[in-house]
Amino acid sequence: MKFATEKLNFMSQEQIKQYQFEKLSNQLKYCYNNSEFYRKRFKDAGALPGDIKSIEDFRELPVFMTKVLERESQRESLERYGHPFGMHLCCRPEELTLTSTTSGTTGIPTFTYTFSHRDINGLQAQNWAHMFKCGGVSPGDRVLFCYALGIYATTMVLWGIRKLGALPIDVDVRGGSEPILQFADLVKPYAGCFTPSLAEYLIGRSQDVIGKPVSELGFKALFLTGEPAVGIPEVKQRLEDAYKCRIYDYMAQGGGSFGLSCDSDEYHGMHCYAPDYNLYQDDIIDPETKKPIDIVEGAIGEAVHTSLDRDAVPVIRYAYGDIVQVYTEKCPACGFAGKRVKVIGRSDDMLIVKGANIYPAAIKNVIAEFIPKITGEMRIVLDTPPPRVVPPLKVKLEYGKGMGSDQLPGLEAEINKQLHARVRLTPKIIWVPPGSMEKSMRKTPLFEKNY
C-alpha cells in the first residue's frame, strides 16, 4: 500500500512531518480567523496559532472538542444563526455541498461530516478513491453500497467511488436483506461496502433469498467498517471463507482519519494512508489524564483528530473516544512506510471491574478464538449504568451447534482462563442456545442493558 498523495511516497518520515506541520499551521490560522468557537478555544488555552512552532507544541494544547462540546456548538449556532452546523463552521452555510450526520445512537446527531465543494471534491474524494483502488476496484467496476442512506455519514464515501470512475449501487440497508441480495445477484458487483454485522447476516440469508451462497455472488473485495471484526483473526477468516474474497477493514472517523487494512492474510491494522489530511495517527493521549502519549511502536491511547486541509467544519484536537494502538514500523506484509492503527475500543464503552479498565473489543477478541465451540455472538449484560461494574461481569454467549450441556463447564473454564490471562477478567458466563441473540443488519449491540 502507498500514501494517497503521490509525493508523500517519495518523502522521508521527517519530511512528511514537516509537510504536516506546514499544513497544520495554515489550518490553525484559517480556523482562528473564521470561527468564533476556535478563537475562544485558543484564548482559553492561552495560545495563538502563531505560537505553535511544532507538532509537539500543538500536542501540548488541551482537547478542543468532544461530542458534548460539538453538540453545544451546534445548539448555539442554531439559536444565533439558524443553522445546525456549529459555531466551528468556518465558511458560510451557503457554501456547503454535502452534510451528513452521525446516527445519533448515543445522543443528538452531530454534523461533523459537513463539506464544502472543495472539501468533498478534493482530497476527501481522492482519499476515498485511493482506498477502493487499493482493494482492486477499477474504473467501470460496480460497488454494492449498503448502509443507511440519506443524511448518514457514510454518504460521503459515494464521492470516492465516483471519483475513481466506478459505479455505486446504493441499496439502503433499512430496506432489509432481500433487496441487497437481489441487487448483488443482478449487478454482479466487484466489491461491497457493509458493516461487519450485515456481512455476517447475509451469509445466513443468501441461500433462502436467492437460492445460492454468498460465495457465488462473485465479490472480489468487501470493505467493512463500524465495528471490531476484521481485526479478529477468526472473524476475518470466517468472512473470507464465506465470501471467497479479501475482506478489508477501514475507517474515516469524522470524515478525515482515513485508514485501511492491506491485502494480507494476517491483519496488520489500518494503514494511515492520508497523513496530510488528519493528524490522528500522530496524536494520542491518555484517556484519563488527557496528556500526550509518545508515538512509539505499540503505543496505546485515545486518538485526537485534527484536520489539515478542510474548509467547512475542520476539527481541531477533537477526542472522539477511539482507543487505538499505533504502529510506527513498516508493515511486515505490504511494506507500507507510514503509521498503522488498531482500534482497541471506545472510551465510552470502557468498563471498570475491580479497578481494571476493560474494553468489550478485548473480550470479543478472546472469545472469538473459541469458534465454532461458540457462535461468536456476545452481549455484556449490565444491571447498573457503566462504567463501574460490581463483579462478576456477566457475559452472555451462544454455545455452538453440537455442543452438549455437559461440555459447557469445561468450555467456560477454558474461556475464563484466557480472559483472566489476557484481559484480567473472570466473568460469569451466561450460556444461551445458538441463534438466541438477535442479529442486526447495521451494528450489533455490545451491551444488554437491564437498568
C-alpha distance (Angstrom), angle and dihedral (degrees) to the residues before:
residue distance angle dihedral
M1 . . .
K2 3.80 . .
F3 3.80 136.8 .
A4 3.80 114.9 -84.3
T5 3.81 92.7 -127.5
E6 3.79 103.1 67.8
K7 3.81 98.6 -145.5
L8 3.81 91.1 59.1
N9 3.79 88.5 67.1
F10 3.80 88.9 66.7
M11 3.81 96.3 47.6
S12 3.79 130.4 91.3
Q13 3.80 118.4 -123.5
E14 3.81 89.5 -102.0
Q15 3.80 91.2 51.9
I16 3.81 90.5 49.4
K17 3.80 89.3 50.5
Q18 3.80 90.8 52.0
Y19 3.79 90.9 48.1
Q20 3.82 89.6 50.3
F21 3.79 90.6 51.3
E22 3.80 92.7 50.9
K23 3.79 90.1 52.5
L24 3.81 91.2 43.6
S25 3.81 91.7 53.9
N26 3.80 91.5 52.1
Q27 3.82 92.1 45.9
L28 3.82 93.1 50.2
K29 3.81 92.5 50.4
Y30 3.80 90.4 47.1
C31 3.81 92.3 51.3
Y32 3.80 92.8 45.9
N33 3.79 92.3 50.4
N34 3.81 96.3 44.7
S35 3.81 106.5 35.2
E36 3.78 130.5 61.3
F37 3.80 87.8 -163.4
Y38 3.81 93.4 59.4
R39 3.80 94.2 42.1
K40 3.79 88.0 57.6
R41 3.81 92.0 47.2
F42 3.82 91.6 52.7
K43 3.80 90.7 46.4
D44 3.81 91.6 50.5
A45 3.82 89.0 49.9
G46 3.80 91.5 51.1
A47 3.80 93.3 -122.9
L48 3.78 141.9 104.3
P49 3.82 124.7 -147.5
G50 3.81 88.9 -108.0
D51 3.81 90.3 59.0
I52 3.82 90.6 65.1
K53 3.82 106.8 93.5
S54 3.80 100.2 166.3
I55 3.79 143.4 8.5
E56 3.80 86.7 -100.3
D57 3.83 89.6 58.0
F58 3.78 89.7 48.7
R59 3.81 92.7 52.2
E60 3.81 89.6 58.2
L61 3.81 90.0 66.4
P62 3.81 115.9 99.3
V63 3.79 121.1 -106.5
F64 3.82 106.0 -76.8
M65 3.79 99.7 -164.5
T66 3.79 143.5 24.2
K67 3.81 131.5 167.3
V68 3.80 89.3 -91.6
L69 3.81 92.6 52.4
E70 3.81 91.8 44.3
R71 3.81 91.6 54.1
E72 3.79 89.9 48.2
S73 3.82 89.7 50.1
Q74 3.82 89.4 51.2
R75 3.81 92.0 48.6
E76 3.80 90.9 52.0
S77 3.81 95.0 48.0
L78 3.81 90.1 49.2
E79 3.78 91.5 52.0
R80 3.79 96.5 43.1
Y81 3.79 104.4 32.5
G82 3.80 106.4 15.4
H83 3.82 97.5 -115.9
P84 3.84 130.2 102.6
F85 3.80 98.5 -143.3
G86 3.78 95.8 99.1
M87 3.77 138.3 -113.7
H88 3.81 86.1 -83.4
L89 3.83 90.8 69.5
C90 3.80 104.9 121.7
C91 3.81 100.3 -167.2
R92 3.80 135.0 46.2
P93 3.83 114.4 -78.9
E94 3.80 87.5 -122.2
E95 3.81 89.5 65.0
L96 3.82 94.3 61.3
T97 3.80 118.1 112.8
L98 3.82 101.8 177.6
T99 3.77 135.2 16.6
S100 3.78 125.2 -176.6
T101 3.77 130.8 171.4
T102 3.73 140.2 -149.1
S103 3.77 115.5 -101.2
G104 3.79 91.4 -103.2
T105 3.82 91.9 -132.0
T106 3.81 91.2 143.0
G107 3.80 99.4 34.1
I108 3.80 143.8 -42.3
P109 3.84 110.8 -10.3
T110 3.78 115.3 -102.0
F111 3.81 127.1 -142.5
T112 3.80 98.1 -139.1
Y113 3.81 89.5 130.0
T114 3.81 95.3 69.2
F115 3.80 120.9 130.0
S116 3.77 142.3 -176.1
H117 3.80 121.2 -136.3
R118 3.82 89.9 -95.7
D119 3.80 92.0 47.4
I120 3.78 98.9 52.5
N121 3.79 97.6 35.8
G122 3.80 95.4 42.6
L123 3.80 129.3 50.6
Q124 3.81 92.2 -17.2
A125 3.82 92.9 63.2
Q126 3.81 91.9 36.6
N127 3.80 91.9 54.4
W128 3.79 92.7 49.1
A129 3.78 91.4 47.1
H130 3.82 89.1 52.2
M131 3.79 90.6 54.3
F132 3.80 93.0 55.4
K133 3.79 91.7 43.5
C134 3.82 89.1 55.3
G135 3.80 87.6 55.8
G136 3.79 91.9 53.6
V137 3.82 99.0 -100.8
S138 3.83 112.2 149.0
P139 3.81 135.1 -170.1
G140 3.78 109.1 -73.3
D141 3.81 94.9 26.5
R142 3.80 119.6 125.0
V143 3.81 121.8 -123.6
L144 3.81 119.9 -161.9
F145 3.79 104.3 -141.2
C146 3.81 113.7 -165.1
Y147 3.78 118.1 175.0
A148 3.79 133.6 109.8
L149 3.78 99.3 -68.4
G150 3.78 131.8 -155.0
I151 3.79 114.7 55.1
Y152 3.81 97.9 -1.9
A153 3.80 123.4 122.4
T154 3.81 97.4 -109.5
T155 3.83 89.3 64.7
M156 3.81 88.3 86.8
V157 3.81 90.5 66.4
L158 3.82 90.0 69.7
W159 3.83 89.9 69.9
G160 3.80 90.1 61.1
I161 3.80 94.2 48.8
R162 3.80 89.6 52.7
K163 3.81 92.4 43.0
L164 3.80 88.3 58.8
G165 3.80 90.1 51.1
A166 3.80 93.8 -112.9
L167 3.80 123.6 131.1
P168 3.81 119.0 -116.1
I169 3.79 115.4 -146.2
D170 3.78 98.3 -161.2
V171 3.80 115.6 -163.3
D172 3.80 117.5 176.2
V173 3.80 109.3 -121.9
R174 3.80 89.5 -145.3
G175 3.81 87.8 72.5
G176 3.79 90.7 70.1
S177 3.79 135.6 -116.0
E178 3.82 98.4 -65.7
P179 3.84 98.5 71.5
I180 3.81 90.6 41.8
L181 3.79 92.9 55.0
Q182 3.80 93.2 40.1
F183 3.81 92.2 52.6
A184 3.80 90.5 45.4
D185 3.79 89.5 53.6
L186 3.82 92.6 46.0
V187 3.81 103.4 44.5
K188 3.84 99.8 34.4
P189 3.82 95.0 -141.3
Y190 3.79 120.8 -153.1
A191 3.82 91.3 -143.3
G192 3.79 141.6 11.8
C193 3.81 133.4 -147.7
F194 3.82 113.1 -150.2
T195 3.76 144.0 139.3
P196 3.82 111.7 -101.2
S197 3.81 88.6 -113.3
L198 3.80 90.9 58.2
A199 3.81 92.7 46.1
E200 3.82 89.9 54.2
Y201 3.80 93.3 42.5
L202 3.82 92.2 54.4
I203 3.81 91.2 54.2
G204 3.79 89.4 64.8
R205 3.82 95.4 42.0
S206 3.81 103.3 42.8
Q207 3.79 99.3 82.5
D208 3.81 92.7 49.8
V209 3.81 95.8 44.6
I210 3.83 104.2 40.5
G211 3.78 102.5 9.6
K212 3.79 96.9 -114.9
P213 3.82 138.4 79.3
V214 3.81 121.3 -100.7
S215 3.81 88.7 -108.3
E216 3.83 88.2 72.7
L217 3.81 94.2 56.2
G218 3.79 89.3 83.9
F219 3.81 100.5 -127.4
K220 3.80 113.3 168.1
A221 3.82 94.3 -172.3
L222 3.79 140.4 10.3
F223 3.81 121.9 -157.4
L224 3.82 110.2 -155.7
T225 3.79 129.8 -173.2
G226 3.78 144.0 160.2
E227 3.82 102.5 56.5
P228 3.81 140.6 53.6
A229 3.81 102.5 -99.1
V230 3.80 117.3 103.2
G231 3.80 89.5 55.0
I232 3.81 89.3 61.8
P233 3.84 106.1 84.3
E234 3.81 95.2 -146.3
V235 3.81 92.8 49.9
K236 3.81 93.0 46.0
Q237 3.81 90.6 49.5
R238 3.80 92.9 47.5
L239 3.81 92.1 51.9
E240 3.80 94.2 45.3
D241 3.79 91.0 48.5
A242 3.81 91.0 51.1
Y243 3.81 98.3 44.9
K244 3.82 96.8 31.8
C245 3.80 91.0 -137.2
R246 3.80 141.3 91.8
I247 3.81 116.0 -76.8
Y248 3.82 116.4 -148.4
D249 3.80 127.8 -162.1
Y250 3.80 115.9 -146.0
M251 3.79 142.1 171.6
A252 3.81 140.5 -177.7
Q253 3.79 105.6 174.4
G254 3.80 109.9 -163.2
G255 3.79 90.0 0.8
G256 3.76 93.4 -73.2
S257 3.81 116.9 67.2
F258 3.78 98.3 84.2
G259 3.80 117.2 -169.1
L260 3.82 134.8 157.7
S261 3.79 134.1 178.5
C262 3.79 115.3 -124.3
D263 3.81 133.0 -116.3
S264 3.78 95.3 -85.2
D265 3.80 135.2 124.1
E266 3.79 88.4 -133.9
Y267 3.79 119.5 59.5
H268 3.82 113.8 -118.9
G269 3.77 100.0 173.6
M270 3.77 131.4 -97.7
H271 3.79 113.5 -48.6
C272 3.80 112.0 -130.4
Y273 3.78 96.5 -136.0
A274 3.83 98.2 166.4
P275 3.83 106.7 53.9
D276 3.81 88.7 150.2
Y277 3.82 90.8 65.3
N278 3.81 104.1 47.1
L279 3.80 134.9 12.5
Y280 3.82 98.2 -146.4
Q281 3.81 96.4 113.7
D282 3.81 89.5 54.7
D283 3.80 98.8 45.5
I284 3.80 122.3 60.0
I285 3.79 127.9 154.1
D286 3.78 139.2 -166.4
P287 3.84 102.8 -91.3
E288 3.81 91.5 -137.4
T289 3.82 105.6 36.9
K290 3.84 94.5 28.6
K291 3.82 88.9 -140.1
P292 3.84 120.1 141.9
I293 3.81 118.5 -90.9
D294 3.80 119.1 -149.0
I295 3.80 112.9 -103.9
V296 3.80 100.9 -123.0
E297 3.81 133.4 138.8
G298 3.81 108.9 -63.6
A299 3.83 97.2 6.2
I300 3.82 113.9 158.7
G301 3.78 125.5 -153.9
E302 3.78 147.2 112.1
A303 3.80 112.9 -60.7
V304 3.80 115.6 -124.2
H305 3.79 115.4 -154.3
T306 3.79 125.0 -144.3
S307 3.79 124.9 171.6
L308 3.79 117.5 -131.0
D309 3.81 100.3 -175.2
R310 3.81 115.3 20.2
D311 3.80 132.6 122.9
A312 3.81 108.6 -172.0
V313 3.82 111.2 42.7
P314 3.80 108.6 -4.4
V315 3.79 113.7 -174.8
I316 3.78 118.7 -135.7
R317 3.81 118.6 -165.5
Y318 3.80 93.1 -21.4
A319 3.82 114.2 174.5
Y320 3.81 104.9 -155.3
G321 3.79 93.3 176.0
D322 3.81 100.7 -108.3
I323 3.81 112.5 145.9
V324 3.80 107.7 -151.4
Q325 3.78 140.2 176.5
V326 3.80 113.4 -137.0
Y327 3.80 125.1 -147.4
T328 3.80 118.1 -162.5
E329 3.81 101.2 179.7
K330 3.80 124.1 87.8
C331 3.79 115.9 -79.9
P332 3.82 106.6 -96.2
A333 3.82 91.0 -143.7
C334 3.82 106.4 43.7
G335 3.81 103.2 11.8
F336 3.81 94.6 -121.5
A337 3.81 105.6 172.9
G338 3.80 99.2 -154.6
K339 3.77 130.6 80.1
R340 3.79 124.1 -71.7
V341 3.80 129.9 -157.3
K342 3.77 136.4 -157.8
V343 3.79 117.7 -159.8
I344 3.80 109.0 -127.2
G345 3.80 96.6 -179.4
R346 3.78 143.7 -70.1
S347 3.78 125.9 -72.0
D348 3.82 91.1 -132.9
D349 3.83 89.8 54.0
M350 3.80 92.9 52.0
L351 3.78 117.1 121.0
I352 3.80 126.5 -160.2
V353 3.81 113.4 -142.7
K354 3.82 117.3 174.7
G355 3.80 89.0 -19.9
A356 3.81 94.0 -53.3
N357 3.81 121.3 119.8
I358 3.81 109.0 -127.0
Y359 3.82 125.7 -170.4
P360 3.83 119.0 -159.2
A361 3.80 90.4 -136.8
A362 3.81 89.6 61.8
I363 3.82 90.5 53.8
K364 3.81 90.7 47.3
N365 3.82 90.7 51.6
V366 3.80 91.1 57.0
I367 3.79 99.7 42.2
A368 3.82 91.9 48.1
E369 3.80 88.1 67.2
F370 3.82 88.5 68.6
I371 3.81 95.1 62.0
P372 3.10 123.9 151.4
K373 3.81 91.1 28.8
I374 3.80 82.2 62.2
T375 3.82 127.3 25.3
G376 3.81 93.7 -125.2
E377 3.81 93.7 -116.3
M378 3.80 110.7 131.8
R379 3.80 139.8 175.5
I380 3.77 127.4 -176.7
V381 3.80 106.4 -140.7
L382 3.80 113.9 -141.1
D383 3.80 120.7 -169.6
T384 3.82 94.0 177.5
P385 3.83 132.4 31.9
P386 3.83 115.1 -80.0
P387 2.95 155.3 -92.4
R388 3.82 95.7 55.6
V389 3.78 115.1 56.9
V390 3.78 125.5 -168.0
P391 3.81 102.5 -132.3
P392 2.88 139.4 -76.8
L393 3.81 98.7 55.8
K394 3.81 109.5 -141.7
V395 3.81 117.5 -131.0
K396 3.80 119.6 -174.6
L397 3.82 114.9 -151.4
E398 3.79 135.4 177.8
Y399 3.80 112.1 -131.1
G400 3.78 115.3 -136.1
K401 3.76 127.2 -101.1
G402 3.79 111.4 -83.2
M403 3.80 94.5 25.0
G404 3.82 110.9 130.1
S405 3.78 123.7 -145.9
D406 3.81 89.5 -114.1
Q407 3.82 89.3 61.6
L408 3.81 96.5 53.0
P409 3.84 99.1 79.6
G410 3.81 90.6 55.8
L411 3.81 92.0 45.5
E412 3.79 90.6 48.6
A413 3.81 90.3 52.6
E414 3.83 90.8 50.8
I415 3.81 92.7 49.6
N416 3.78 93.5 46.5
K417 3.79 91.5 48.7
Q418 3.82 90.5 56.8
L419 3.81 93.6 42.5
H420 3.79 91.3 50.4
A421 3.81 92.5 49.1
R422 3.80 97.4 44.7
V423 3.80 107.4 24.8
R424 3.82 101.1 24.5
L425 3.79 90.0 -121.7
T426 3.81 135.8 122.6
P427 3.81 105.3 -174.3
K428 3.77 132.0 -173.8
I429 3.82 104.3 -110.2
I430 3.79 118.1 -144.8
W431 3.80 110.1 -158.9
V432 3.81 121.4 -148.1
P433 3.85 130.3 173.2
P434 3.82 122.0 -93.4
G435 3.81 112.2 -80.6
S436 3.81 94.1 22.0
M437 3.79 96.0 116.2
E438 3.77 117.3 74.8
K439 3.80 112.5 -114.5
S440 3.79 121.8 -140.7
M441 3.80 129.4 -143.4
R442 3.79 90.2 -151.3
K443 3.80 116.4 33.2
T444 3.77 121.4 -18.3
P445 3.83 109.1 -133.2
L446 3.79 117.9 -115.7
F447 3.80 95.5 -155.8
E448 3.78 137.1 57.3
K449 3.79 103.6 -156.2
N450 3.79 115.4 -155.5
Y451 3.79 97.3 170.2
